[in-house]
Amino acid sequence: MDKDAKPLTEITEDALRILFREMGVVNTVRFLNQFVSGLGDYTQERAENMRNETVEELAMAIEEHSHMGSTK
């Protein structure tokens, strides 16, 4: 084990090289994306999107939407 720790930037570069080599670029990106937190304010967006609709109102909207695509 190394007594002297490497700088974090060097560790990150080494880790990325290993991941790219062993897993490929696409799988490395997919792996890393699970550690990236999202953007925005979830609580505010949820409140705006839900607009305090009741379950009955949501069910009615779903039913209306499902009939839009039918040709009966």
C-alpha positions, 0 to 999 in steps of 0.5 A, a space after each residue: 500500500 502506498 504511504 503517500 496518497 496521490 492527488 484526487 485528480 490523479 486518482 480520478 484519471 487512473 480510475 477513468 482509464 481503468 473503467 474505459 479499458 475494462 468496461 468501454 466508454 458507454 458502460 463507464 458513462 452509464 456507471 458514473 451517471 448513477 452517482 450524479 445528482 439531478 438538477 432542479 427542485 424536485 419538491 417544487 416541480 412535483 407540486 407544480 405537476 400534481 396541482 393537488 388533483 384527486 385520484 379520481 381526477 387523475 383516473 379520469 384524465 388517464 381514461 380520457 387520454 387512453 380514448 384519444 388514440 382509439 378509433 371506435 
